[in-house]
């Protein structure tokens, strides 16, 4: 086999068939505007916390939608809930409520804040 100076990695796959999507459904019920999210990245680009940490709102959304909850609770604590992301969201997603409810759901609290 010839050495071209690079190699191809094995493709990463995510099997959503085994993911527990009940938490995502619970989040969609608590924050209906989340259904309008188009993952444009405006929230991540305007994030104040991103200046100080590696916080990425869009990645947190994606992990939650996929049911990948490990380390997500720690990631959500980096959000300062300043609301800048809500000002730039073209779809009007209530991101502050979304983050608060993600935290509540992950901590297994039964009370959901709207």
Secondary structure, DSSP 8 states (H G I E B T S, - for coil): ----S----------GGGS--HHHHHHHHH-GGGGG----SHHHHH-SGGGTS---HHHHHHHHHHT--TTHHHHHTT-----HHHHH-TT---HHHHHHHHHHHHTT-S----
